[in-house]
């Protein structure tokens, strides 16, 4: 049940309330439960479920979590998502770390104890298995997800542009003037 003073989609669990920056956007059709922190200019879109019922989930600034993505962590892990991260539609982010300026493309999965290095891209439908460490600026493809090459400077700039594009949406939705 939603606590007084919290919107119905931000749910206290076991005494822990989601902490969402006033400069972040959370769609009313997203669900955020428990020990979750969301930074400035980040956005959580319809159908996303972020379950901080067991351990802490930290989402940095200027990060976007798109429709129908699930983020969760069991009791012995945590989730750390950096700044300027794009997590596209229908992803599963489970008990892992995504460093700054990374992208998990449509339908991608990053699993328990995995770490995605700064500036990397997890390709659509890739499955990064338990404990995998992906170095910075790497393109990951397949199931299981494997590094296939370094990303180009243009691809790195594109990941930053995606983050900026979603920041512009947050500013529009929250009526923030520059």
ZIMO-V934289 format. One record per run of one state. SS is the DSSP state (A for helix, B for strand, O for the rest). FROM is the first residue (numbers start at 0). TO is the last residue. Records with the same first field share a line. If there is no record, write none. Layout:
# ZIMO-V934289
SS=FROM-TO / FROM-TO
This chain:
# ZIMO-V934289
O=0-8 / 11-11 / 13-14 / 16-17 / 20-23 / 26-29 / 38-41 / 44-47 / 59-62 / 65-68 / 72-77 / 81-84 / 87-90 / 94-95 / 98-101 / 104-107 / 110-113 / 116-119 / 122-125 / 128-131 / 134-136 / 141-141 / 143-144 / 150-151 / 173-177
B=9-10 / 12-12 / 15-15 / 18-19 / 24-25 / 30-37 / 42-43 / 48-58 / 63-64 / 69-71 / 78-80 / 85-86 / 91-93 / 96-97 / 102-103 / 108-109 / 114-115 / 120-121 / 126-127 / 132-133 / 137-140 / 142-142 / 145-149
A=152-172
